Amino acid sequence: MTIHEIEKAVTELPPHELARFRKWFDEFDAQIWDEQLEHDVKAGKLDELATKAIADFRAGKAKEL
């Protein structure tokens, strides 16, 4: 199945099925994002950002939300 075929199928869904698809896709997309974030954390890709954030916090460059 091609992207074009998927797009066409989605545009032809009745409203209640489109709502079900949206819910499913949101959950699917969130799971993929979570897995990628976990992979990046384990690979150390966020270490530099974390170090900078901690340094900024200790330097008083943070404010409470």
C-alpha positions, 0 to 999 in steps of 0.5 A: 500500500502506498502513502497515496492509497492510505491518504485516499482511504483516510479521506473516505472514512466516515466521521466515526471511523475517522475518530477511531483512526485518529485515536489509534494513530495518536497512540501509535505515534506517541509510542514511537516517539517514546521509544525514540526518546528512550533510545536517544537518552540511552545513547547519550544524545541528550546529555549535553542539553541536560548538562546545560539545563542543570548549569543554567538552573544552578546559575539562577537562569531558571524561573518557576512556572 
